[in-house]
Amino acid sequence: MTRTILDIHILQTVPPSNLNRDDTGTPKSAVYGGVRRARVSSQAWKRATRRAFVDLLDASELGVRTKKVAEVLAERITALDPSVSKTAAWELAAETMRTATGSKIEVPKRKTKDKEGAENETAPESAYLMFLSGRQINALAGLAVEGAEGGDLKSLKEFLKAKENKARARQLADTEHSVDIALFGRMVADSTDLNVDAAAQVAHALSVHAVEVESDYFTAVDDRNTDAEMGAGMIGSVDFNSATLYRYAAVDVDRLQENLGAGLREGRSSAEPTRRAVAAFLEGFITSLPTGKINTFGNHTLPAAVVVKLRSRRPISFVAAFEEPVTAGEAGGFLRRSCDQLAKHVPDLERMYGLADGGQSWVLRIGAETEALAALGTEVTLPGLVTAVGDAVTARLEPGA
């Protein structure tokens, strides 16, 4: 069966930074090819990509992942029926979510207090992060208002006991998924039938060369110190590294379309939601950056090279090009030799596995150091890449259109 798989390969240089740290505050690392490499976890870059979606997609196409799901739903309930009090809306929301997802939604045991020391009212919460689209929350809020006469919890419970209403609640929680849910998946521990298999896979970013962690010793001076007080107000240290990273992600476009649902609106192309999601993921993943210690290091860089391939069988990472760590060039720097190794590895791999003539390829690159990659695909700018990939995906999904 012919599939539509999008592979994204990135080389990005990052100056002194601490993008993603472990429990000791040290930049994450991994051994690959027998040497210690800088590492940025897939979770860190997924979150950065999701945050980029805010500027790339309409709010209605996104979801929210939170334990405070009853509070979020309650806000929609009171927007639909302002006569419902905040506390009553919390109760209605909790009951609706319990029915829709089978999850425990309870008031947390911890107590918070206001400035006067009085205990605050606390909304019920789920035991784990729950991921719901904006459309799902709106639909569930509508169901809650429909079933609760005048905001009455007892009426809602009776309403949701009816088999058809319970089924509606489950269905509303499992249709019209947001782009971020469709791409990154969703796990509902108490109702596995509501799980959504992720359409996107993101690898841990690895440096193409060996990396050593360095430490920055710093001091801070008290602005109110006098000449008689010469010591620092605070001292400390922060670990960092610098690296040329190989980043990789793959998108199963067919799974993405299945998760999103074709069309969504009457008169809309069946592939249009998928095209928008692919475009957002492509631009978001390429341009995003985890924000760990970003104010300390200001390490705002963009990739030096991006290679995108549209395949028909399975995703393929090119990380093996760097199993033998890249060494610095004569004048320093790892980028040129990284590009050389990648440019040699890709044709060899594709030729030996019969992939040389399959799919489409595009290359976005900066500077003479990346010239070796020009032969791997059609050279494009970022806007051109997003458009070209969107057109190719649409052609695959709607071959007769």
C-alpha positions as CSV (number, residue, x, y, z in Angstrom):
1,M,0.0,0.0,0.0
2,T,1.3,3.4,-1.0
3,R,1.7,5.7,2.0
4,T,2.5,9.4,2.4
5,I,5.4,10.0,4.8
6,L,7.1,13.3,5.4
7,D,10.7,13.2,6.6
8,I,12.4,16.4,7.9
9,H,16.2,16.5,8.4
10,I,17.8,19.6,10.0
11,L,21.4,20.7,10.7
12,Q,21.4,23.6,13.2
13,T,24.3,25.2,15.0
14,V,23.7,26.4,18.5
15,P,26.1,28.6,20.5
16,P,26.7,28.3,24.2
17,S,23.3,27.3,25.6
18,N,21.4,25.0,27.9
19,L,18.3,24.2,25.8
20,N,17.2,21.1,27.8
21,R,18.6,20.2,31.2
22,D,18.5,17.2,33.4
23,D,17.6,17.0,37.1
24,T,21.0,18.4,38.0
25,G,20.8,21.4,35.7
26,T,23.3,20.0,33.3
27,P,22.5,20.0,29.5
28,K,21.2,16.5,28.5
29,S,23.5,14.3,26.6
30,A,23.8,10.8,25.2
31,V,26.5,8.4,24.0
32,Y,26.4,7.7,20.2
33,G,29.2,6.3,18.1
34,G,31.2,5.8,21.3
35,V,31.4,9.5,22.2
36,R,29.3,11.8,24.4
37,R,26.9,14.0,22.3
38,A,24.8,17.0,23.2
39,R,21.1,15.9,23.3
40,V,17.8,17.8,23.2
41,S,14.9,15.6,24.1
42,S,12.0,15.0,21.7
43,Q,9.6,16.2,24.3
44,A,11.3,19.6,24.5
45,W,11.2,20.2,20.8
46,K,7.6,18.9,20.5
47,R,6.5,21.5,23.1
48,A,8.5,24.2,21.3
49,T,6.7,23.2,18.1
50,R,3.3,23.3,19.8
51,R,4.0,26.8,21.1
52,A,4.9,27.9,17.6
53,F,1.4,26.8,16.4
54,V,-0.1,29.7,18.3
55,D,1.3,32.0,15.6
56,L,0.6,29.6,12.7
57,L,-2.9,28.3,13.3
58,D,-6.3,29.7,14.4
59,A,-7.1,29.1,18.1
60,S,-10.0,26.9,17.0
61,E,-7.6,24.4,15.5
62,L,-5.6,23.9,18.7
63,G,-6.2,22.1,22.0
64,V,-5.3,22.4,25.6
65,R,-3.4,19.9,27.7
66,T,-4.1,20.3,31.4
67,K,-5.2,18.7,34.7
68,K,-7.5,21.7,35.2
69,V,-9.8,20.5,32.5
70,A,-12.9,21.0,34.6
71,E,-12.0,24.6,35.1
72,V,-11.5,25.1,31.4
73,L,-14.9,23.4,30.6
74,A,-16.6,25.3,33.4
75,E,-15.5,28.6,31.7
76,R,-17.2,27.5,28.5
77,I,-20.4,26.5,30.4
78,T,-20.7,29.9,32.1
79,A,-20.1,31.6,28.7
80,L,-23.1,29.6,27.4
81,D,-25.3,30.1,30.5
82,P,-24.2,33.1,32.6
83,S,-26.8,32.2,35.2
84,V,-24.7,29.2,36.3
85,S,-22.4,30.1,39.3
86,K,-18.7,29.3,39.2
87,T,-19.0,26.6,41.7
88,A,-22.0,25.0,40.0
89,A,-20.2,25.1,36.7
90,W,-17.2,23.3,38.2
91,E,-19.5,20.5,39.3
92,L,-21.3,20.3,36.0
93,A,-17.9,20.2,34.2
94,A,-16.5,17.5,36.4
95,E,-19.6,15.3,35.9
96,T,-19.5,15.8,32.2
97,M,-15.8,15.0,32.0
98,R,-16.2,11.8,34.1
99,T,-18.9,10.6,31.7
100,A,-17.1,11.6,28.5
101,T,-13.7,10.2,29.5
102,G,-14.2,7.8,32.4
103,S,-11.5,9.7,34.3
104,K,-11.5,10.7,38.0
105,I,-12.2,14.4,38.3
106,E,-11.9,15.4,41.9
107,V,-11.0,18.4,44.1
108,P,-7.3,18.2,44.9
109,K,-6.3,17.5,48.5
110,R,-3.9,20.5,48.5
111,K,-5.4,23.7,49.8
112,T,-4.5,27.2,48.7
113,K,-5.1,30.4,50.7
114,D,-5.7,34.0,49.8
115,K,-3.8,37.0,51.2
116,E,-6.0,37.1,54.3
117,G,-5.3,33.4,55.0
118,A,-8.7,32.1,54.1
119,E,-8.9,28.9,52.1
120,N,-9.6,29.4,48.4
121,E,-12.3,27.4,46.6
122,T,-10.5,24.9,44.3
123,A,-11.9,23.5,41.0
124,P,-11.9,19.7,40.5
125,E,-8.8,18.3,38.6
126,S,-8.0,15.2,36.7
127,A,-5.3,12.9,38.1
128,Y,-3.2,13.4,34.9
129,L,-2.9,15.8,32.0
130,M,-5.8,15.6,29.6
131,F,-5.7,16.8,26.0
132,L,-8.8,18.1,24.5
133,S,-9.4,20.3,21.4
134,G,-11.2,23.6,21.6
135,R,-14.1,22.1,19.5
136,Q,-14.4,19.2,21.9
137,I,-14.6,21.4,24.9
138,N,-17.2,23.6,23.3
139,A,-19.3,20.6,22.3
140,L,-19.1,19.1,25.8
141,A,-20.1,22.5,27.4
142,G,-23.1,22.6,25.1
143,L,-24.1,19.1,26.2
144,A,-23.7,20.0,29.9
145,V,-25.9,23.1,29.5
146,E,-28.5,21.0,27.6
147,G,-28.7,18.4,30.4
148,A,-28.5,20.6,33.4
149,E,-31.8,22.5,33.9
150,G,-30.8,25.9,35.3
151,G,-27.4,24.6,36.2
152,D,-28.8,21.7,38.3
153,L,-26.2,19.0,38.9
154,K,-28.9,16.4,39.7
155,S,-30.6,17.0,36.4
156,L,-27.3,16.6,34.5
157,K,-26.6,13.3,36.3
158,E,-30.0,11.9,35.3
159,F,-29.5,13.2,31.7
160,L,-26.1,11.5,31.4
161,K,-27.5,8.2,32.7
162,A,-29.4,7.8,29.5
163,K,-27.5,5.5,27.2
164,E,-27.8,7.7,24.2
165,N,-26.6,10.8,26.1
166,K,-23.6,9.0,27.6
167,A,-22.7,7.8,24.1
168,R,-22.9,11.4,22.8
169,A,-20.6,12.6,25.5
170,R,-18.0,9.9,24.6
171,Q,-18.4,10.7,20.9
172,L,-17.9,14.4,21.5
173,A,-14.6,13.7,23.3
174,D,-13.4,11.6,20.4
175,T,-14.2,13.7,17.3
176,E,-13.0,16.9,15.7
177,H,-9.5,16.5,17.1
178,S,-7.2,19.6,17.1
179,V,-4.1,19.8,15.0
180,D,-1.8,19.3,18.0
181,I,-3.7,16.2,19.2
182,A,-3.7,14.7,15.7
183,L,0.0,15.3,15.3
184,F,1.3,14.4,18.8
185,G,-1.4,12.0,20.0
186,R,-3.4,11.6,23.2
187,M,-3.5,9.1,26.0
188,V,-6.5,8.7,28.2
189,A,-5.4,6.2,30.9
190,D,-9.0,5.4,32.0
191,S,-10.5,5.0,28.5
192,T,-8.0,3.6,26.1
193,D,-10.6,3.8,23.3
194,L,-10.2,7.6,23.4
195,N,-6.5,7.3,22.8
196,V,-5.2,9.0,19.6
197,D,-2.1,7.5,17.9
198,A,0.4,10.3,17.1
199,A,0.9,11.1,13.4
200,A,4.3,12.7,14.1
201,Q,7.5,11.2,15.4
202,V,10.3,13.5,16.7
203,A,13.8,12.1,17.4
204,H,16.0,13.4,20.2
205,A,18.3,16.0,18.6
206,L,22.0,14.9,18.8
207,S,25.2,16.8,18.1
208,V,27.1,15.5,15.1
209,H,30.3,15.7,17.1
210,A,31.6,15.0,20.6
211,V,30.7,17.6,23.1
212,E,32.0,18.6,26.5
213,V,30.0,20.4,29.1
214,E,31.4,23.7,30.3
215,S,30.5,25.7,33.4
216,D,30.0,29.5,33.7
217,Y,30.8,30.9,37.1
218,F,28.8,34.1,37.7
219,T,28.4,36.8,40.4
220,A,25.7,39.4,40.9
221,V,26.3,42.7,42.7
222,D,23.8,44.2,45.1
223,D,22.8,47.6,43.7
224,R,22.6,49.0,47.2
225,N,26.1,48.1,48.1
226,T,28.4,50.9,49.4
227,D,32.1,51.2,48.8
228,A,32.6,49.4,52.2
229,E,30.7,46.4,50.9
230,M,32.8,45.0,48.1
231,G,31.5,41.4,48.0
232,A,29.0,39.9,45.5
233,G,25.3,39.7,46.5
234,M,25.1,36.3,44.9
235,I,27.4,33.7,43.3
236,G,26.6,30.6,41.3
237,S,27.4,28.6,38.2
238,V,25.4,27.3,35.2
239,D,26.4,24.5,32.9
240,F,26.3,24.8,29.1
241,N,27.5,23.4,25.8
242,S,27.6,24.4,22.2
243,A,26.8,22.1,19.3
244,T,25.9,21.4,15.7
245,L,22.7,19.4,16.0
246,Y,21.1,16.8,13.7
247,R,17.3,17.0,14.2
248,Y,14.8,14.7,12.6
249,A,11.0,14.3,12.5
250,A,8.6,12.3,10.5
251,V,4.9,12.7,9.8
252,D,2.6,9.9,8.7
253,V,0.3,12.1,6.6
254,D,-2.3,9.4,6.1
255,R,-2.6,9.0,9.9
256,L,-2.8,12.7,10.3
257,Q,-5.7,13.0,7.9
258,E,-7.4,10.1,9.7
259,N,-7.0,11.8,13.1
260,L,-8.2,15.1,11.8
261,G,-11.2,13.8,9.8
262,A,-11.5,14.7,6.1
263,G,-13.0,18.1,5.2
264,L,-14.5,19.1,8.6
265,R,-16.7,21.7,6.9
266,E,-19.0,21.4,3.9
267,G,-17.5,22.7,0.7
268,R,-14.0,22.4,2.0
269,S,-11.4,20.2,0.3
270,S,-11.0,16.9,2.1
271,A,-7.2,17.4,2.2
272,E,-7.3,21.1,3.4
273,P,-7.2,20.4,7.2
274,T,-4.3,18.0,6.6
275,R,-2.5,20.5,4.4
276,R,-2.8,23.2,7.0
277,A,-1.5,20.9,9.7
278,V,1.4,19.7,7.7
279,A,2.4,23.3,6.8
280,A,2.1,24.3,10.5
281,F,4.2,21.4,11.7
282,L,6.8,21.9,9.0
283,E,7.3,25.6,9.7
284,G,6.9,25.2,13.5
285,F,9.4,22.3,13.8
286,I,12.0,24.1,11.6
287,T,11.9,27.5,13.2
288,S,11.1,26.6,16.9
289,L,13.6,26.4,19.7
290,P,13.3,25.1,23.2
291,T,13.5,28.0,25.7
292,G,15.7,26.5,28.4
293,K,18.0,29.2,29.8
294,I,17.1,31.4,26.8
295,N,17.4,34.6,28.8
296,T,20.8,33.6,30.1
297,F,22.3,32.7,26.7
298,G,20.2,34.3,24.0
299,N,20.9,31.4,21.7
300,H,18.4,32.3,19.0
301,T,19.5,30.5,15.8
302,L,17.8,29.1,12.8
303,P,18.8,25.9,11.0
304,A,21.7,26.1,8.5
305,A,20.2,23.3,6.4
306,V,16.9,21.6,6.0
307,V,16.3,18.5,3.8
308,V,12.6,17.4,3.4
309,K,11.6,14.2,1.6
310,L,8.2,12.9,0.8
311,R,8.2,9.1,0.8
312,S,5.8,6.3,0.0
313,R,6.7,3.5,2.3
314,R,8.3,4.3,5.6
315,P,10.2,7.1,7.5
316,I,14.0,7.1,7.3
317,S,16.4,8.9,9.6
318,F,19.9,9.9,8.4
319,V,21.4,10.0,11.8
320,A,23.8,7.1,10.8
321,A,25.7,9.7,8.7
322,F,27.1,10.9,12.0
323,E,27.7,7.6,13.8
324,E,31.3,8.4,13.2
325,P,31.6,11.8,14.9
326,V,32.4,14.8,12.8
327,T,35.7,16.5,13.5
328,A,36.3,20.2,13.2
329,G,37.6,21.6,9.9
330,E,41.0,23.1,9.6
331,A,39.8,26.5,10.4
332,G,37.3,25.2,13.0
333,G,33.6,24.6,12.7
334,F,31.6,21.4,12.1
335,L,28.9,22.5,9.7
336,R,30.8,22.0,6.4
337,R,32.0,18.5,7.2
338,S,28.5,17.6,8.6
339,C,27.0,18.6,5.2
340,D,29.7,16.6,3.3
341,Q,29.0,13.5,5.4
342,L,25.2,13.8,5.0
343,A,25.6,14.5,1.2
344,K,27.6,11.2,0.8
345,H,25.4,9.1,3.1
346,V,22.0,9.9,1.6
347,P,22.6,8.8,-2.0
348,D,24.4,5.7,-0.9
349,L,21.6,4.7,1.5
350,E,18.8,5.4,-1.1
351,R,20.7,3.6,-3.9
352,M,21.3,0.5,-1.9
353,Y,17.7,0.3,-0.7
354,G,16.1,1.1,-4.0
355,L,14.8,4.5,-2.9
356,A,16.8,6.8,-5.2
357,D,13.9,7.4,-7.6
358,G,11.1,7.5,-5.1
359,G,9.4,10.5,-3.7
360,Q,10.2,14.2,-3.8
361,S,13.0,16.2,-2.1
362,W,13.5,19.8,-1.2
363,V,16.6,21.6,0.3
364,L,16.7,24.8,2.2
365,R,20.2,25.9,3.0
366,I,22.3,28.8,4.1
367,G,25.9,29.7,3.0
368,A,28.8,28.0,1.2
369,E,29.3,25.5,4.0
370,T,26.1,23.7,3.0
371,E,26.8,23.6,-0.7
372,A,27.2,19.8,-0.7
373,L,23.5,19.4,0.1
374,A,22.3,21.2,-3.0
375,A,22.2,17.9,-5.0
376,L,19.8,16.3,-2.5
377,G,16.7,18.1,-3.8
378,T,15.1,21.2,-5.2
379,E,16.4,24.3,-3.6
380,V,13.7,26.5,-1.9
381,T,13.1,29.2,0.6
382,L,11.1,28.5,3.7
383,P,7.8,29.9,2.3
384,G,8.5,28.0,-1.0
385,L,9.1,24.8,1.0
386,V,5.9,25.1,2.9
387,T,3.9,25.7,-0.3
388,A,5.6,23.0,-2.3
389,V,5.2,20.4,0.4
390,G,1.5,21.4,0.9
391,D,0.9,21.1,-2.8
392,A,2.6,17.7,-2.9
393,V,0.6,16.4,0.1
394,T,-2.7,17.6,-1.4
395,A,-1.8,15.9,-4.7
396,R,-1.1,12.6,-2.9
397,L,-4.4,12.8,-0.9
398,E,-6.6,14.0,-3.7
399,P,-5.0,12.5,-6.8
400,G,-8.0,13.3,-9.0
401,A,-8.4,16.9,-7.9
